[in-house]
């Protein structure tokens, strides 16, 4: 069984090293966007920590990523 490596950055665990938000803290992002992101990213993982890291990586690219995603998929 392969063990997952964990890294500590800014008082949080980095379970996906190499992402765009590795040096970010959750408080830098809109909590509503984070919540939406975790819910959406659960399509890819059952681990909420991983889903949050994926969401933060997307939000680093665009702070409104999940609001815009909803608009795109509304049609």
mmCIF file as gemmi writes it, N, C-alpha and C atoms, coordinates in Angstrom:
data_model
loop_
_atom_site.group_PDB
_atom_site.id
_atom_site.type_symbol
_atom_site.label_atom_id
_atom_site.label_alt_id
_atom_site.label_comp_id
_atom_site.label_asym_id
_atom_site.label_entity_id
_atom_site.label_seq_id
_atom_site.pdbx_PDB_ins_code
_atom_site.Cartn_x
_atom_site.Cartn_y
_atom_site.Cartn_z
_atom_site.occupancy
_atom_site.B_iso_or_equiv
_atom_site.pdbx_formal_charge
_atom_site.auth_seq_id
_atom_site.auth_asym_id
_atom_site.pdbx_PDB_model_num
ATOM 1 N N . UNK Axp A 1 ? 0.844 -1.183 0 1 0 ? 1 A 1
ATOM 2 C CA . UNK Axp A 1 ? 0 0 0 1 0 ? 1 A 1
ATOM 3 C C . UNK Axp A 1 ? 0.89 1.248 0 1 0 ? 1 A 1
ATOM 4 N N . UNK Axp A 2 ? 0.592 2.152 -0.877 1 0 ? 2 A 1
ATOM 5 C CA . UNK Axp A 2 ? 1.39 3.366 -1.007 1 0 ? 2 A 1
ATOM 6 C C . UNK Axp A 2 ? 0.957 4.41 0.033 1 0 ? 2 A 1
ATOM 7 N N . UNK Axp A 3 ? 1.914 4.97 0.721 1 0 ? 3 A 1
ATOM 8 C CA . UNK Axp A 3 ? 1.598 6.002 1.709 1 0 ? 3 A 1
ATOM 9 C C . UNK Axp A 3 ? 1.578 7.374 1.059 1 0 ? 3 A 1
ATOM 10 N N . UNK Axp A 4 ? 0.631 8.199 1.478 1 0 ? 4 A 1
ATOM 11 C CA . UNK Axp A 4 ? 0.539 9.563 0.968 1 0 ? 4 A 1
ATOM 12 C C . UNK Axp A 4 ? 1.479 10.446 1.769 1 0 ? 4 A 1
ATOM 13 N N . UNK Axp A 5 ? 2.311 11.187 1.072 1 0 ? 5 A 1
ATOM 14 C CA . UNK Axp A 5 ? 3.204 12.134 1.748 1 0 ? 5 A 1
ATOM 15 C C . UNK Axp A 5 ? 2.435 13.402 2.067 1 0 ? 5 A 1
ATOM 16 N N . UNK Axp A 6 ? 2.716 13.959 3.197 1 0 ? 6 A 1
ATOM 17 C CA . UNK Axp A 6 ? 2.056 15.195 3.608 1 0 ? 6 A 1
ATOM 18 C C . UNK Axp A 6 ? 3.118 16.253 3.894 1 0 ? 6 A 1
ATOM 19 N N . UNK Axp A 7 ? 2.866 17.445 3.463 1 0 ? 7 A 1
ATOM 20 C CA . UNK Axp A 7 ? 3.784 18.555 3.649 1 0 ? 7 A 1
ATOM 21 C C . UNK Axp A 7 ? 3.082 19.665 4.416 1 0 ? 7 A 1
ATOM 22 N N . UNK Axp A 8 ? 3.796 20.343 5.279 1 0 ? 8 A 1
ATOM 23 C CA . UNK Axp A 8 ? 3.239 21.455 6.044 1 0 ? 8 A 1
ATOM 24 C C . UNK Axp A 8 ? 3.631 22.774 5.409 1 0 ? 8 A 1
ATOM 25 N N . UNK Axp A 9 ? 2.652 23.597 5.093 1 0 ? 9 A 1
ATOM 26 C CA . UNK Axp A 9 ? 2.878 24.949 4.585 1 0 ? 9 A 1
ATOM 27 C C . UNK Axp A 9 ? 1.872 25.871 5.246 1 0 ? 9 A 1
ATOM 28 N N . UNK Axp A 10 ? 2.343 26.949 5.797 1 0 ? 10 A 1
ATOM 29 C CA . UNK Axp A 10 ? 1.456 27.95 6.392 1 0 ? 10 A 1
ATOM 30 C C . UNK Axp A 10 ? 0.421 27.344 7.337 1 0 ? 10 A 1
ATOM 31 N N . UNK Axp A 11 ? 0.862 26.428 8.189 1 0 ? 11 A 1
ATOM 32 C CA . UNK Axp A 11 ? 0 25.836 9.2 1 0 ? 11 A 1
ATOM 33 C C . UNK Axp A 11 ? -1.118 24.967 8.629 1 0 ? 11 A 1
ATOM 34 N N . UNK Axp A 12 ? -1.006 24.525 7.399 1 0 ? 12 A 1
ATOM 35 C CA . UNK Axp A 12 ? -2.004 23.605 6.852 1 0 ? 12 A 1
ATOM 36 C C . UNK Axp A 12 ? -1.292 22.481 6.132 1 0 ? 12 A 1
ATOM 37 N N . UNK Axp A 13 ? -1.956 21.368 6.038 1 0 ? 13 A 1
ATOM 38 C CA . UNK Axp A 13 ? -1.373 20.229 5.34 1 0 ? 13 A 1
ATOM 39 C C . UNK Axp A 13 ? -1.504 20.421 3.84 1 0 ? 13 A 1
ATOM 40 N N . UNK Axp A 14 ? -0.455 20.131 3.132 1 0 ? 14 A 1
ATOM 41 C CA . UNK Axp A 14 ? -0.485 20.188 1.686 1 0 ? 14 A 1
ATOM 42 C C . UNK Axp A 14 ? -0.526 18.748 1.189 1 0 ? 14 A 1
ATOM 43 N N . UNK Axp A 15 ? -1.726 18.288 0.826 1 0 ? 15 A 1
ATOM 44 C CA . UNK Axp A 15 ? -1.864 16.895 0.412 1 0 ? 15 A 1
ATOM 45 C C . UNK Axp A 15 ? -1.647 16.717 -1.082 1 0 ? 15 A 1
ATOM 46 N N . UNK Axp A 16 ? -1.559 17.818 -1.825 1 0 ? 16 A 1
ATOM 47 C CA . UNK Axp A 16 ? -1.275 17.78 -3.263 1 0 ? 16 A 1
ATOM 48 C C . UNK Axp A 16 ? -0.145 18.759 -3.574 1 0 ? 16 A 1
ATOM 49 N N . UNK Axp A 17 ? 1.085 18.412 -3.286 1 0 ? 17 A 1
ATOM 50 C CA . UNK Axp A 17 ? 2.179 19.34 -3.537 1 0 ? 17 A 1
ATOM 51 C C . UNK Axp A 17 ? 2.296 19.683 -5.021 1 0 ? 17 A 1
ATOM 52 N N . UNK Axp A 18 ? 2.649 20.927 -5.29 1 0 ? 18 A 1
ATOM 53 C CA . UNK Axp A 18 ? 2.861 21.359 -6.661 1 0 ? 18 A 1
ATOM 54 C C . UNK Axp A 18 ? 1.716 22.158 -7.244 1 0 ? 18 A 1
ATOM 55 N N . UNK Axp A 19 ? 0.67 22.393 -6.48 1 0 ? 19 A 1
ATOM 56 C CA . UNK Axp A 19 ? -0.466 23.164 -6.974 1 0 ? 19 A 1
ATOM 57 C C . UNK Axp A 19 ? -0.197 24.661 -6.924 1 0 ? 19 A 1
ATOM 58 N N . UNK Axp A 20 ? -1.043 25.419 -7.599 1 0 ? 20 A 1
ATOM 59 C CA . UNK Axp A 20 ? -0.878 26.877 -7.674 1 0 ? 20 A 1
ATOM 60 C C . UNK Axp A 20 ? -1.136 27.563 -6.333 1 0 ? 20 A 1
ATOM 61 N N . UNK Axp A 21 ? -1.835 26.902 -5.435 1 0 ? 21 A 1
ATOM 62 C CA . UNK Axp A 21 ? -2.17 27.515 -4.149 1 0 ? 21 A 1
ATOM 63 C C . UNK Axp A 21 ? -1.366 26.921 -2.998 1 0 ? 21 A 1
ATOM 64 N N . UNK Axp A 22 ? -0.244 26.277 -3.287 1 0 ? 22 A 1
ATOM 65 C CA . UNK Axp A 22 ? 0.552 25.66 -2.224 1 0 ? 22 A 1
ATOM 66 C C . UNK Axp A 22 ? 0.997 26.654 -1.163 1 0 ? 22 A 1
ATOM 67 N N . UNK Axp A 23 ? 1.242 27.877 -1.55 1 0 ? 23 A 1
ATOM 68 C CA . UNK Axp A 23 ? 1.706 28.882 -0.59 1 0 ? 23 A 1
ATOM 69 C C . UNK Axp A 23 ? 0.572 29.744 -0.054 1 0 ? 23 A 1
ATOM 70 N N . UNK Axp A 24 ? -0.675 29.347 -0.326 1 0 ? 24 A 1
ATOM 71 C CA . UNK Axp A 24 ? -1.835 30.151 0.063 1 0 ? 24 A 1
ATOM 72 C C . UNK Axp A 24 ? -2.476 29.62 1.331 1 0 ? 24 A 1
ATOM 73 N N . UNK Axp A 25 ? -3.188 30.491 1.993 1 0 ? 25 A 1
ATOM 74 C CA . UNK Axp A 25 ? -3.968 30.138 3.161 1 0 ? 25 A 1
ATOM 75 C C . UNK Axp A 25 ? -5.444 30.248 2.777 1 0 ? 25 A 1
ATOM 76 N N . UNK Axp A 26 ? -6.257 29.396 3.33 1 0 ? 26 A 1
ATOM 77 C CA . UNK Axp A 26 ? -7.691 29.388 3.011 1 0 ? 26 A 1
ATOM 78 C C . UNK Axp A 26 ? -8.331 30.755 3.207 1 0 ? 26 A 1
ATOM 79 N N . UNK Axp A 27 ? -7.842 31.526 4.164 1 0 ? 27 A 1
ATOM 80 C CA . UNK Axp A 27 ? -8.426 32.842 4.459 1 0 ? 27 A 1
ATOM 81 C C . UNK Axp A 27 ? -8.239 33.838 3.31 1 0 ? 27 A 1
ATOM 82 N N . UNK Axp A 28 ? -7.39 33.523 2.348 1 0 ? 28 A 1
ATOM 83 C CA . UNK Axp A 28 ? -7.177 34.399 1.194 1 0 ? 28 A 1
ATOM 84 C C . UNK Axp A 28 ? -8.309 34.305 0.169 1 0 ? 28 A 1
ATOM 85 N N . UNK Axp A 29 ? -9.19 33.319 0.329 1 0 ? 29 A 1
ATOM 86 C CA . UNK Axp A 29 ? -10.23 33.065 -0.648 1 0 ? 29 A 1
ATOM 87 C C . UNK Axp A 29 ? -11.615 33.311 -0.061 1 0 ? 29 A 1
ATOM 88 N N . UNK Axp A 30 ? -12.552 33.613 -0.943 1 0 ? 30 A 1
ATOM 89 C CA . UNK Axp A 30 ? -13.95 33.789 -0.558 1 0 ? 30 A 1
ATOM 90 C C . UNK Axp A 30 ? -14.474 32.454 -0.018 1 0 ? 30 A 1
ATOM 91 N N . UNK Axp A 31 ? -14.987 32.437 1.217 1 0 ? 31 A 1
ATOM 92 C CA . UNK Axp A 31 ? -15.447 31.17 1.8 1 0 ? 31 A 1
ATOM 93 C C . UNK Axp A 31 ? -16.587 30.52 1.008 1 0 ? 31 A 1
ATOM 94 N N . UNK Axp A 32 ? -17.394 31.323 0.35 1 0 ? 32 A 1
ATOM 95 C CA . UNK Axp A 32 ? -18.48 30.768 -0.468 1 0 ? 32 A 1
ATOM 96 C C . UNK Axp A 32 ? -17.894 30.03 -1.669 1 0 ? 32 A 1
ATOM 97 N N . UNK Axp A 33 ? -16.865 30.623 -2.283 1 0 ? 33 A 1
ATOM 98 C CA . UNK Axp A 33 ? -16.211 29.978 -3.419 1 0 ? 33 A 1
ATOM 99 C C . UNK Axp A 33 ? -15.539 28.671 -2.991 1 0 ? 33 A 1
ATOM 100 N N . UNK Axp A 34 ? -14.912 28.676 -1.82 1 0 ? 34 A 1
ATOM 101 C CA . UNK Axp A 34 ? -14.265 27.459 -1.297 1 0 ? 34 A 1
ATOM 102 C C . UNK Axp A 34 ? -15.313 26.364 -1.101 1 0 ? 34 A 1
ATOM 103 N N . UNK Axp A 35 ? -16.429 26.728 -0.481 1 0 ? 35 A 1
ATOM 104 C CA . UNK Axp A 35 ? -17.489 25.754 -0.214 1 0 ? 35 A 1
ATOM 105 C C . UNK Axp A 35 ? -18.033 25.173 -1.516 1 0 ? 35 A 1
ATOM 106 N N . UNK Axp A 36 ? -18.305 26.032 -2.494 1 0 ? 36 A 1
ATOM 107 C CA . UNK Axp A 36 ? -18.78 25.558 -3.796 1 0 ? 36 A 1
ATOM 108 C C . UNK Axp A 36 ? -17.725 24.664 -4.447 1 0 ? 36 A 1
ATOM 109 N N . UNK Axp A 37 ? -16.476 25.085 -4.35 1 0 ? 37 A 1
ATOM 110 C CA . UNK Axp A 37 ? -15.385 24.331 -4.953 1 0 ? 37 A 1
ATOM 111 C C . UNK Axp A 37 ? -15.243 22.944 -4.371 1 0 ? 37 A 1
ATOM 112 N N . UNK Axp A 38 ? -15.311 22.825 -3.061 1 0 ? 38 A 1
ATOM 113 C CA . UNK Axp A 38 ? -15.202 21.511 -2.419 1 0 ? 38 A 1
ATOM 114 C C . UNK Axp A 38 ? -16.328 20.606 -2.905 1 0 ? 38 A 1
ATOM 115 N N . UNK Axp A 39 ? -17.541 21.142 -2.956 1 0 ? 39 A 1
ATOM 116 C CA . UNK Axp A 39 ? -18.688 20.352 -3.402 1 0 ? 39 A 1
ATOM 117 C C . UNK Axp A 39 ? -18.49 19.862 -4.839 1 0 ? 39 A 1
ATOM 118 N N . UNK Axp A 40 ? -18.044 20.747 -5.706 1 0 ? 40 A 1
ATOM 119 C CA . UNK Axp A 40 ? -17.851 20.399 -7.113 1 0 ? 40 A 1
ATOM 120 C C . UNK Axp A 40 ? -16.677 19.438 -7.297 1 0 ? 40 A 1
ATOM 121 N N . UNK Axp A 41 ? -15.588 19.676 -6.6 1 0 ? 41 A 1
ATOM 122 C CA . UNK Axp A 41 ? -14.392 18.84 -6.774 1 0 ? 41 A 1
ATOM 123 C C . UNK Axp A 41 ? -14.54 17.449 -6.175 1 0 ? 41 A 1
ATOM 124 N N . UNK Axp A 42 ? -15.584 17.224 -5.396 1 0 ? 42 A 1
ATOM 125 C CA . UNK Axp A 42 ? -15.855 15.875 -4.888 1 0 ? 42 A 1
ATOM 126 C C . UNK Axp A 42 ? -16.171 14.901 -6.028 1 0 ? 42 A 1
ATOM 127 N N . UNK Axp A 43 ? -16.387 15.436 -7.221 1 0 ? 43 A 1
ATOM 128 C CA . UNK Axp A 43 ? -16.555 14.56 -8.393 1 0 ? 43 A 1
ATOM 129 C C . UNK Axp A 43 ? -15.266 13.772 -8.646 1 0 ? 43 A 1
ATOM 130 N N . UNK Axp A 44 ? -14.137 14.323 -8.224 1 0 ? 44 A 1
ATOM 131 C CA . UNK Axp A 44 ? -12.83 13.727 -8.491 1 0 ? 44 A 1
ATOM 132 C C . UNK Axp A 44 ? -12.251 12.957 -7.307 1 0 ? 44 A 1
ATOM 133 N N . UNK Axp A 45 ? -12.758 13.215 -6.111 1 0 ? 45 A 1
ATOM 134 C CA . UNK Axp A 45 ? -12.207 12.594 -4.91 1 0 ? 45 A 1
ATOM 135 C C . UNK Axp A 45 ? -13.256 12.57 -3.81 1 0 ? 45 A 1
ATOM 136 N N . UNK Axp A 46 ? -13.116 11.636 -2.9 1 0 ? 46 A 1
ATOM 137 C CA . UNK Axp A 46 ? -14.003 11.582 -1.73 1 0 ? 46 A 1
ATOM 138 C C . UNK Axp A 46 ? -13.355 12.266 -0.532 1 0 ? 46 A 1
ATOM 139 N N . UNK Axp A 47 ? -12.116 12.686 -0.688 1 0 ? 47 A 1
ATOM 140 C CA . UNK Axp A 47 ? -11.347 13.316 0.384 1 0 ? 47 A 1
ATOM 141 C C . UNK Axp A 47 ? -11.552 14.833 0.337 1 0 ? 47 A 1
ATOM 142 N N . UNK Axp A 48 ? -12.186 15.378 1.369 1 0 ? 48 A 1
ATOM 143 C CA . UNK Axp A 48 ? -12.469 16.817 1.398 1 0 ? 48 A 1
ATOM 144 C C . UNK Axp A 48 ? -11.205 17.672 1.392 1 0 ? 48 A 1
ATOM 145 N N . UNK Axp A 49 ? -10.117 17.174 1.98 1 0 ? 49 A 1
ATOM 146 C CA . UNK Axp A 49 ? -8.866 17.942 1.974 1 0 ? 49 A 1
ATOM 147 C C . UNK Axp A 49 ? -8.318 18.067 0.559 1 0 ? 49 A 1
ATOM 148 N N . UNK Axp A 50 ? -8.402 16.994 -0.19 1 0 ? 50 A 1
ATOM 149 C CA . UNK Axp A 50 ? -7.944 17.02 -1.579 1 0 ? 50 A 1
ATOM 150 C C . UNK Axp A 50 ? -8.854 17.929 -2.393 1 0 ? 50 A 1
ATOM 151 N N . UNK Axp A 51 ? -10.171 17.815 -2.191 1 0 ? 51 A 1
ATOM 152 C CA . UNK Axp A 51 ? -11.131 18.659 -2.908 1 0 ? 51 A 1
ATOM 153 C C . UNK Axp A 51 ? -10.866 20.142 -2.618 1 0 ? 51 A 1
ATOM 154 N N . UNK Axp A 52 ? -10.552 20.458 -1.363 1 0 ? 52 A 1
ATOM 155 C CA . UNK Axp A 52 ? -10.271 21.85 -0.997 1 0 ? 52 A 1
ATOM 156 C C . UNK Axp A 52 ? -9.007 22.349 -1.694 1 0 ? 52 A 1
ATOM 157 N N . UNK Axp A 53 ? -7.984 21.525 -1.752 1 0 ? 53 A 1
ATOM 158 C CA . UNK Axp A 53 ? -6.747 21.945 -2.431 1 0 ? 53 A 1
ATOM 159 C C . UNK Axp A 53 ? -6.968 22.169 -3.918 1 0 ? 53 A 1
ATOM 160 N N . UNK Axp A 54 ? -7.75 21.298 -4.547 1 0 ? 54 A 1
ATOM 161 C CA . UNK Axp A 54 ? -8.059 21.486 -5.962 1 0 ? 54 A 1
ATOM 162 C C . UNK Axp A 54 ? -8.821 22.798 -6.137 1 0 ? 54 A 1
ATOM 163 N N . UNK Axp A 55 ? -9.794 23.036 -5.27 1 0 ? 55 A 1
ATOM 164 C CA . UNK Axp A 55 ? -10.584 24.27 -5.332 1 0 ? 55 A 1
ATOM 165 C C . UNK Axp A 55 ? -9.696 25.498 -5.166 1 0 ? 55 A 1
ATOM 166 N N . UNK Axp A 56 ? -8.798 25.464 -4.203 1 0 ? 56 A 1
ATOM 167 C CA . UNK Axp A 56 ? -7.917 26.612 -3.979 1 0 ? 56 A 1
ATOM 168 C C . UNK Axp A 56 ? -6.995 26.843 -5.17 1 0 ? 56 A 1
ATOM 169 N N . UNK Axp A 57 ? -6.551 25.772 -5.814 1 0 ? 57 A 1
ATOM 170 C CA . UNK Axp A 57 ? -5.729 25.929 -7.024 1 0 ? 57 A 1
ATOM 171 C C . UNK Axp A 57 ? -6.518 26.648 -8.111 1 0 ? 57 A 1
ATOM 172 N N . UNK Axp A 58 ? -7.769 26.256 -8.302 1 0 ? 58 A 1
ATOM 173 C CA . UNK Axp A 58 ? -8.614 26.926 -9.304 1 0 ? 58 A 1
ATOM 174 C C . UNK Axp A 58 ? -8.886 28.381 -8.919 1 0 ? 58 A 1
ATOM 175 N N . UNK Axp A 59 ? -9.123 28.612 -7.642 1 0 ? 59 A 1
ATOM 176 C CA . UNK Axp A 59 ? -9.418 29.981 -7.185 1 0 ? 59 A 1
ATOM 177 C C . UNK Axp A 59 ? -8.191 30.878 -7.266 1 0 ? 59 A 1
ATOM 178 N N . UNK Axp A 60 ? -7.016 30.314 -7.205 1 0 ? 60 A 1
ATOM 179 C CA . UNK Axp A 60 ? -5.795 31.098 -7.384 1 0 ? 60 A 1
ATOM 180 C C . UNK Axp A 60 ? -5.743 31.617 -8.824 1 0 ? 60 A 1
ATOM 181 N N . UNK Axp A 61 ? -6.239 30.817 -9.77 1 0 ? 61 A 1
ATOM 182 C CA . UNK Axp A 61 ? -6.28 31.23 -11.177 1 0 ? 61 A 1
ATOM 183 C C . UNK Axp A 61 ? -7.337 32.311 -11.395 1 0 ? 61 A 1
ATOM 184 N N . UNK Axp A 62 ? -8.498 32.133 -10.77 1 0 ? 62 A 1
ATOM 185 C CA . UNK Axp A 62 ? -9.59 33.096 -10.894 1 0 ? 62 A 1
ATOM 186 C C . UNK Axp A 62 ? -10.412 33.054 -9.608 1 0 ? 62 A 1
ATOM 187 N N . UNK Axp A 63 ? -10.467 34.141 -8.851 1 0 ? 63 A 1
ATOM 188 C CA . UNK Axp A 63 ? -11.185 34.153 -7.569 1 0 ? 63 A 1
ATOM 189 C C . UNK Axp A 63 ? -12.685 33.882 -7.693 1 0 ? 63 A 1
ATOM 190 N N . UNK Axp A 64 ? -13.222 33.967 -8.899 1 0 ? 64 A 1
ATOM 191 C CA . UNK Axp A 64 ? -14.655 33.706 -9.119 1 0 ? 64 A 1
ATOM 192 C C . UNK Axp A 64 ? -14.87 32.418 -9.914 1 0 ? 64 A 1
ATOM 193 N N . UNK Axp A 65 ? -13.899 31.541 -9.9 1 0 ? 65 A 1
ATOM 194 C CA . UNK Axp A 65 ? -13.9 30.333 -10.73 1 0 ? 65 A 1
ATOM 195 C C . UNK Axp A 65 ? -15.214 29.555 -10.642 1 0 ? 65 A 1
ATOM 196 N N . UNK Axp A 66 ? -15.705 29.296 -9.437 1 0 ? 66 A 1
ATOM 197 C CA . UNK Axp A 66 ? -16.888 28.444 -9.281 1 0 ? 66 A 1
ATOM 198 C C . UNK Axp A 66 ? -18.179 29.176 -9.606 1 0 ? 66 A 1
ATOM 199 N N . UNK Axp A 67 ? -18.226 30.477 -9.406 1 0 ? 67 A 1
ATOM 200 C CA . UNK Axp A 67 ? -19.397 31.25 -9.843 1 0 ? 67 A 1
ATOM 201 C C . UNK Axp A 67 ? -19.47 31.252 -11.361 1 0 ? 67 A 1
ATOM 202 N N . UNK Axp A 68 ? -18.34 31.436 -12.002 1 0 ? 68 A 1
ATOM 203 C CA . UNK Axp A 68 ? -18.303 31.433 -13.465 1 0 ? 68 A 1
ATOM 204 C C . UNK Axp A 68 ? -18.626 30.044 -14.011 1 0 ? 68 A 1
ATOM 205 N N . UNK Axp A 69 ? -18.148 29.014 -13.35 1 0 ? 69 A 1
ATOM 206 C CA . UNK Axp A 69 ? -18.425 27.645 -13.773 1 0 ? 69 A 1
ATOM 207 C C . UNK Axp A 69 ? -19.928 27.373 -13.744 1 0 ? 69 A 1
ATOM 208 N N . UNK Axp A 70 ? -20.593 27.85 -12.7 1 0 ? 70 A 1
ATOM 209 C CA . UNK Axp A 70 ? -22.06 27.684 -12.619 1 0 ? 70 A 1
ATOM 210 C C . UNK Axp A 70 ? -22.764 28.369 -13.767 1 0 ? 70 A 1
ATOM 211 N N . UNK Axp A 71 ? -22.297 29.564 -14.14 1 0 ? 71 A 1
ATOM 212 C CA . UNK Axp A 71 ? -22.916 30.275 -15.257 1 0 ? 71 A 1
ATOM 213 C C . UNK Axp A 71 ? -22.727 29.529 -16.568 1 0 ? 71 A 1
ATOM 214 N N . UNK Axp A 72 ? -21.546 28.984 -16.766 1 0 ? 72 A 1
ATOM 215 C CA . UNK Axp A 72 ? -21.252 28.244 -17.986 1 0 ? 72 A 1
ATOM 216 C C . UNK Axp A 72 ? -22.13 27.004 -18.104 1 0 ? 72 A 1
ATOM 217 N N . UNK Axp A 73 ? -22.304 26.296 -17.002 1 0 ? 73 A 1
ATOM 218 C CA . UNK Axp A 73 ? -23.053 25.029 -17.013 1 0 ? 73 A 1
ATOM 219 C C . UNK Axp A 73 ? -24.555 25.219 -16.825 1 0 ? 73 A 1
ATOM 220 N N . UNK Axp A 74 ? -24.983 26.449 -16.688 1 0 ? 74 A 1
ATOM 221 C CA . UNK Axp A 74 ? -26.403 26.746 -16.507 1 0 ? 74 A 1
ATOM 222 C C . UNK Axp A 74 ? -27.206 26.456 -17.772 1 0 ? 74 A 1
ATOM 223 N N . UNK Axp A 75 ? -26.568 26.655 -18.913 1 0 ? 75 A 1
ATOM 224 C CA . UNK Axp A 75 ? -27.271 26.48 -20.199 1 0 ? 75 A 1
ATOM 225 C C . UNK Axp A 75 ? -27.653 25.069 -20.484 1 0 ? 75 A 1
